[in-house]
């Protein structure tokens, strides 16, 4: 009897031991119930508290960034423009928001609105070398943006120091192609923003400089081995305090396009050797208007030297001019038989004569495109020139094309034109090739042309791009491919 009881007890013990071993083995198996759960990145938010897993080397890319953001990104081994992105600031009045990186296939890789907990955890603090950088004293912080009463609060990234060269970098120094989108604001004249791209290290990078001093300006710089040089044109551009403007930098294999506030301003190429600045004659036209032109100046942008100027005080200043008439959008051969463009004394709207000679078109308002041309003899080695003149529309409705400027005139069938006043009081560049005209999209808003008011027009002409300004305001760019 005792033996039977002992055997039964041993059987029970063995059974319990087996059950316990199986239970322990089950605890070692992975739990697949949460494999589809996504852990939010910095700048994001989640209603439920989850413990973030440790990131191992196998889960990061070459720069140490979590692979959950970049698992689909493949760098182009043949890309000529590569490198990280970075944000920079000089002064405490620079703010950033809505930072986003997209792949070359336009797929969002990472986005950060600087809300949530520790939104700059993935960024790396660096100090740029080059130019007049003087260190990175200070720190990057996320703060509340100043908003109007009643508006929702908004978090933005800002810099607390004043030194130039502080970089908050993000990405991989082998990235390319990709696109960087970010919003930036500069809120006083003592501050400027630097948006870096193609950063391979602290001594090799590009950056867009947004400066509010002296009315505001935009320019792209390149730093190579710590040596800085200008990589684009420097353009005057009015910066509005308290406004966040969108910036987009599109890094392609052989080209970089830089957009500010929705307009493409700069285009960097691996080579511009096949491009030359448009030479030829310059001139002035009209469309159903009478107009004054005065103080024409053409300068070499690189040297500042005056190539040509004419204030029309010399009554014989038209002796070198030729004329052309446009009918139905096609220019006829220039000839000197059209005498509608003359040099005369300026008059006010009530007919009072002013002691100032001007170029005047007083022909019929049915004349479509009577044009006067001058030959400024622009040097062939010129890398860019600027046309500046004053213009006054005397008659014509808001839809009238008041004073187009013609440049790069090679023949009546090949030239460029910056046309002001048409399209309901707007402006647009026009390219005429082989007698066919191509219009750039007109400006979205009227430019503010007024009768009997002197207004200043500026056209910057480079080998690859032309910029049109009106009364100091940037209006449009024309890219020459």
Buried (B, 14 or more C-beta within 10 A) or exposed (E): EEEEEEEEEEEEEEEEEEEEEEEEEEEEEEEEEEEEEEEEBBBBEEEEEEEEEEEEEEEBBEBEBBEEBBEEBEBBEEBBBBBBBBBBBBBBBBBBBBBBBBBBEEEEBBBBBBBBEEBBEBBBEBBBBBBEBEEBEBEBEBEEBEEEEEEEEBBBBBBEBBBBBBBBBBBBBBBBBBBBBBBBBBBBBEBBBBBBBBBBBBBBBBBBBBBBEEEBBBBBBBBBEBEBEEBBBBBBBEBEEEEBBBBBBBBBBEBBBBBBBEEBBBBBBEEEEEBBBBBBBBBBBBBBBBBBBBBBBBBBBEEEEEBBEBBBEEEEBBEEBBBBBBEEEBBEEBEEEBEBBBBBEBBEEEEEEEEBBBBBBBBEEEBBBBBBBBBBEBEEEBBBBBBBBBBBBBBBEBBBBBBBBBBBBBBBBBBBBBBBBBBEBBBBBBBBEEEEBEEBEBBEEBBEBEBEEEBEBBBBBBBBBBBBBBEEBBBBBBEBE
